Amino acid sequence: METSRSQSFFLDLKLREVNGFRVRKRPYIGNDSLGFDPIGAVAIEHDGEPSPPMALSFCKTSKNAHILALADEAGYVTLTDTRKKLLDNASFQENAEKSKVTEWVAHENAVFDLCWIKDDANMLTASGDQSIKIWDTQERKCIRALLGHTGSIKSISCHPSNQELVVSGSRDGSFAVWDTRCSKSVHNSRVQPLSIVQEAHTSSGRRRCRRGKAESMSITSVLYLKDEVSLATAGAVDSIIKFWDTRYLKAPVTQACPKSESSTEEKRLHGISSLSQDLNGMFITASCMDHRVYLYNVLQLEKGPIKTFSGGRTESFFVKSAISPDAAHILSGSSDGNAYIWQVDKPQMDPIVLKSHDGEVTAVNWCPSEMGKVATCSDDFTVRLWNIQSSCYSNMRSPSSLRKRVRALPRVERRKLFADEPSNSKSNEDTNSRTPITMPEMRTPESQKKLSFSFEVKQDLVRTPEAETRSPSSVLNPPSSLKRKTIRDYFPVPFNKLSTAKSSSPECTDQ
């Protein structure tokens, strides 16, 4: 009896201690927290009332990357300085007050998602009150309200270069595309959607579930892809990711889903809780309700997921996952109270387990500039910060980093490369003798020239919907004048053929 009481006492101490001690909390050695140091934990509460955190996001610019935005069920947004030294002997509440930069009431309902825009000067918040608000983070003032959904807004994502463009997904089964500059008048701060797609993810045999009929048609996650004209959406009804052309939203361009390992009916019932993409937009992760995280290559969607990661538990749509900016790791929350980290190049290895939370771990986020810093939040009313040691990155390179190295070949190596080529003609000798300054590889790619790109888009928008459906020059294969590749480049089959093939394929059906 005395032994049981002693174990209970020490277990209580372990659960209450500030997650800043540099000591091993478990007596066994393995992958659990190997190479990871807890930085600290902060409590989420207002006027003494705790509130479960719902979303979190580090600032996007390097100078502000240490600022973490937290959104919670009470409708608050809190900005926290993650560089503040969180004391080991302080309570979570004291750490929260010490690291707090500012906070304000953003909505009178839960905030499910948030997104930094315009060099962190503004922030988007998506709420259960069916609105999206744009905030001046310095003044804590709402400057725009995006209204048009009839259900809670679960996910938002911004255009990769023009952050006036936003896509949102709602529990009412629709996703909408917005231009935040398009208000009805100069004095009206309300914005209506440019376009809205109803019932984007529905099934003819919509099932009943414990959270009601609406959950089976809910859009749980949306992404604006890096090709700047494509969208990815996922829902609660099935494990299918749909890809859309923002210039023609009548039907999805293509879709992707896991290969069936069981009956079609069982696979169809597994919804997706979140989507994420790496910095280059080459990979997309989907956190699925079958307790797996799937990794897709956007250039090989027809092959299904290229890798699968398992180990965590996804028992609610609040559990999210996120791929690291360099595509080297995947971080995921879990319903068992842990967070899990997988190496993308080694999916067969057991994940590293972060154990400190006392409730379901929901939202997670990677710091884009401080390599190795991650944040996790939980239903235990806390947000915890972790530091991945540099040794985790020392012996590995992500596919994205290798791709960037090829594209960013140094000038000296280029000169050597061209100098080592055999000269078979006089013209080759003349070419080698020229200065490499005028080489086209040294110039800014046409796809990154914003001014010229904007004019080309306007010219392309005048095309009729009929021409779009008949021509591969749409989302994934733009006209040659654009001189850039989008998703449709890799899927030249017209959509009517895709839909025919889809209906005959048992694993990708959403009937």
N, C-alpha and C positions, 0 to 999 in steps of 0.2 A: 504494500500500500504506500509505504514511504517512497519507494522507487518510482512508482507511477506518478506521485505528486511532484517529485523532483524533475522527472522528464517533462511534465506539463509546464513547470515553472521555466525551464530553460527553453522550451519550445515557444512560450509566450515572449521571452526576451528576444529570441531570434526573429519573431514576427514584428516586433516593435522597434528593433534597432534601426538607426539611420543607415541607409544603404551607402555609407561612405567609408566603412572600415576596410582597410587593406588586409583582410584576413580571410582565410578559407572557411566558408560556412558549412561545408559538407565533409564528412570524414573519408569519402572515397575519391579516387582519382579516375577521371575519364574525360569525356568531351564537355561535361557540364562546366560552363563558365571558363573554360580553358582559354587563356589569352585575352580575357575580358576583365575590366576593372569597373565596378560600380562607382559612379561619380557622386550620386546623391539622389534624394527623393524629396518631392514637395507635395503638400496636401492641397486638394482643391476644395475650398469651402468659402462661403460668403456669410458674414455676420454670424459665424459660429455654426452654420448649417452646411454639412458636406454635400457635394454635388459630383456625380460621376462624370469624368471627362469623356467627351465624345470624339474629338478630333484634335490633332496637333500638327504643326508645320513649322520648320525652321525657315528663317528668312532666306531669300534666294541669292542676294548679293554677298560677296565675300566680306565686306566691311561690317555687315549686320548678321552674319551667319550664326553668331552666338545667341541671337534672340529667338526664342521659341514661343510661338503663339499657341495658346490652349483654349479650346472651346468646350463648354460643358452643358449638361442637361438643363441648368437653370437659365441659360441664355447669355451667360457672361463670356467675354473674351478677355484673356489675361496674357500679357506679354511678360516673359521671364528671361532674365539674363543667366544663361547657362555657364558663364565663366565665373560667377560668384562662388566663392569658397563656401561649400555647405559643411557646417561643423558636424563632427561625429556625435557630439553629445547634445545636439539640438533636436527638437522635435520637428516633425514634418511641417507643422504650422509655422514654426519659427523660420525654417528654411524657405518656406513659401513667401513670407513677408520680406525676408532679406533679399531674395532674388527677384522679387516683383518689380517690374518697370512701371506698368500701369495696368488698369483693367477698366472695363465699362460693360454696361448691359447692352448687348447688341440686339437681342430679340426677347420677346415675352414668351418664348418657347425654346425647346432644345435646339442647339446649333449642331448639325450633323456633319458639316464639312466647312473648310475654310481654305483660302488660297491667296498667297501674296502676289501682287502685281505692281508694275511700274516702279521697278527698283525699290520695292518694299515701302513705297510711299502710300499705297492703297492696299486694301484687303477686301476680299469677297467672303461673305458668310452665307451659308445655306441653312435654312431653318425649318422646323416643323410648323411654322406659321405660314407656310406656302410662299415665302418670299426669299429673294436674294438681295442682300444689301451691300453696297460699296462704301467703304469707310476710309476717311482720311485718318491714318493711324496717329499722326502728330496731334491733330485736334480732337480725335475721338468723335468725329462728326460724320453722320451718314450723308453722303452726297448724291446717291442714286438708290432707287429701289426697283428691282426687277420683278414684275408681277405677271402671272400668266398660268402657273400651275394650279391644280386643284387638289393637290396632296402634298405631304411633306417632301421637301427637297433633300434627297439623300446624297447627291454627289455633284460636284462642279469641277470644271477644268477649263483652263485658258488656252487661247491660241499661242503657239510657241514663240511667235515674233510680234504679232499685233494683239496686245493684251486687252484691247477694247472688245474683242470677240470672245464669247464665253459659251460653253455648252453645259447644260444641266440635266440631271436625271431625277425623276420624281416617283413617289410611291403611287401616283395615279396612273402609272404605266406609260408615261410619255417622256420624251426628251426634247429639249428646246435649244435653239441657237439664238444668241442675243448679240446685239451691238450696243454697248453701253452708252454710246453717243446719241442713240436714236430715241430721244424723249419727244413728247408731243409738242412741247414748246420750251422756250428758254427758261421759263420760270417753273416748269413742271419737272419734278425729279423722278417721275415714274416712267419706266421703260417697258415696252411690250416686246415680246419675242419676234425676231425676224421670221422664224418658221418653227413649227412644233409638229412632232410626229407622235400620234397617238397609238397606243397598244403596240409598241415596238417589240416587246417580248411577251407574247401571250401564247396560250395553248388552247386548242379547242376543247380539251378535256381538263379544264382548269380545276385543280384540286382544292379541297378545303384544308386549311391548316389552323393551328392554334391561334395565330395572330389574325385570322380572318381572310376573307376572299381577296382583299387588296394586295396582300403580300405576294400572291402567286403571279401578279402582273407588274410588280414594282421594278423600276429601273434602279439597280443597286449601285452601279458605277459607270462613269463615262470618262473618256479620254479624248483629248484633241491630239492627234498624232503629229509627229515631227515633219511630215511632208506638207503640213500646213493647210491641207484641204480635206483630210480624212478624219473620221470619228470612229471610235470603238465604244460599243455599249454592251452591258451585261445586265442580266435580270435575275429575279428570284425564282423564275419558273423552271429554268433548265441551265445546263452548263455550256450553252452556246454563246460565243462572242460574235457580235455582228459588226460589220464594217460598212460605213456610209460615206457617200460623197456629199459634202456640204453644198455643192452646186446642183445636186439632183437627189432629193431625199424621198423620192417616191418608193424606193425599195433599196435594201442593202446591196452593196457591191459583192460582198462575199461573206463567209462566216467560217468559224473554226470551233471545234469542240474536241474533247478527248475521244479516243477510239473506244468503242463499246467493249467492255469485258464481261458484261452480263446482259440481261434482257434490255430491250429498248425502253421499256416502261420504267425500270429502275434508274437507268441513266438519265432519263428525262427529268426526274424529280429532283436532281441535285442542282441547286441554284449556285450562283456565284456571288460572293460577298464583296469582292473588291478587285479592281484592275490596277496595274502600275506599269510604268515603262522606264527604261534606263535613259541616261542623258542623251544618247545618240538616237534613241527611238528604234533601235534594232530589235529589242526584245520586249515582250509583254508577259507579265505574270497574271494569273487568274487564281484567286483563292476560292476554292470550291467547297460546297457543303458535304462532299464525300471525304473531307478531312485531308485533302491533298492540295498542293500548290502546283499548277501547271505552267511551264515555260514555253512560250511560242516565239518563233522567229517570224517577223512580219513579212519576210520575203518567201517564206515556205509554209504559209498557213494551211495549204491543202494537205500537208503531211500531218497535221494535228500537232499536239505538244511534242517538242523535241526532248524535253526532260520532265520528270515528275518527282516531287519532293513530298515526303510523308514523315510523320512523327508527331505532329500537333493535332489538336482537336478543334474543329470549326463547327460549333453547335448553335451558333447564332450569326445573323448577318452583320453584327457589330464587330466581329473578329476580322481584322484586315491584315494584309501583307504588303510588302514593298520591296522592290528590287533596288539594290544600291546604284548610285549614279554611274559607277564604272562597270556595272553588270557582273560583279565578282561574287556578290552574296545576295541572299534573299532573307529578309527578316519578316517574321510573322508572329502575330499574337496567337493566343490559344485559349480555349475554354477551360483548360485544366489549371490555369493560373500561371503558366510559364510563357516565356517568349522563346522562339526558336530561330536559329541562324544556320542556313545551309550554304555551302560553297557551290556555286553554280557549276564549276568544272568537275565536282565530285558528288553527284546526287546520290550515289549509293552509300556514302558515308553517313553515319548517324549525325543529326544536327547538334550544334552546341546549344545547350539549354541555359537560359537565364532565369534563375529562381529567386524571386524576392516578393513578387506580388501575392496578395491573399485572395484575389478574385479573378474573374475572367479578364484576360489581357486583350484589349480591343484594338485601338489605333496604334500605329507605329510609324516612325519617320527617321530618315537618314539626314544628317547634316550635310549639305551639298559642298561645303568648303573645308570643313574641319574633318579630315579623313578619320573614320572610325567612330565618330560620335553619333550615337543613336538615342532615341527617346521612345519609351513605351508608356502607355496609360492603361488603367485598369478600373474595374468596378469597385476596387477597394478605396476609391477616392484619392488615388495618388498618381503622380507622373514620376517615372524614374529615368535617370540619365545613365548611360553606359559609355565606356570608352573601349573600342576594339584596339588592341595593341598593334603597333606597326608590324610586328612579326607575322601577323595574319596575312599581310599583303606582300611580305618581302619575297616570297618564293612563288608567287603566282601572278599571272597577268590575265586580265579579263579579255574576252573577245573584242569588247569595245575599245580597250586601250591599244590592242594590237592594230585594230582598224585605223585608229587615229595616227599611230606611228607611220603606217604606210602612206596615209594621206599627207602627213606633215614631214616628208623626207627633207633633211637639211640641205641647204644649197651646196655645201662642199661635197656631200655625197652625190648630189645630182651631177655636179661637174665631173666627178670621177666616173660616175655611171656612163655618161655620154662619152667621156674621153676613152673609156675602155672598150667601147663598141668598135668592131672592125670596120675599116674604111674600105668599101668595095668600089667606090666611084669618087670622081672629083667633087661631085655635089656633096657627098658625105664629108669629105675633108673640109669643104667650105663651111659646112654646118658646124663641125666641131671647133672650128677656129673662131666662130662668132662668140660674142659675149653672151652669157646666159641671162642677162638682165631682162631681155625681151621675151624670154620663154613664157608661154602661156601658163605653165604650171605655177609660176610665181605670182600670178595675178589673182585677184579675188574671184572665186567662182561666180558664174552668172546667177546661180540660185541664191546667193547671199547678197546680191545687190537689191536692196529693198525698193528703191525708187523704180527701177526698171521692172521688177517683179509685180509691183502694184498695177502698173499700166497694162501689163500682159494679162493679169487676172481680169481686169475690166473688159478687155477685148474678148476674152474667152467666155465671159458671162452672157454674151448676146446669143450664144448658141441655143438652139431649140432643144427641148427635152427629147424629141424624136432623134435628133442627131446624136445626143448623148448616149441613148440606149443602143444605137446601132454602131457606134464608134468606140474603140478602146481608148480614145483620147478623153478619158474622164478622170475619176479619182486616182486610179492607179496607173494611168498612162496618159499624161497631158499632151497637148499639141507640141510638135517639135519646136515651135517658137519659144516655149517656156524653158527649154534646155535644162529640165530638172526631172527627177523621177519621183513618182508617188506610188502608192500601193498598187494602183491598177496596172502599172507597168508589168507587174509580175503575175497578173491574172487577166490575160487578154480575152478570155472567153466571155461573150456577152452574158448579161445577167439572166436572160430567159433560158439559156442553156444551163446556167448554174442552178436555177430554181428547179429545172427538170431533174437534174442529177441529184439535187438535194432531196427531192421528194422520194426518189428511189433508194436513197441511202438510209439504212435504219439507224445509224449512230448519230446522225446530225439532224434528225427530224424533230420539229417542235409541234407536231400535230397533237 
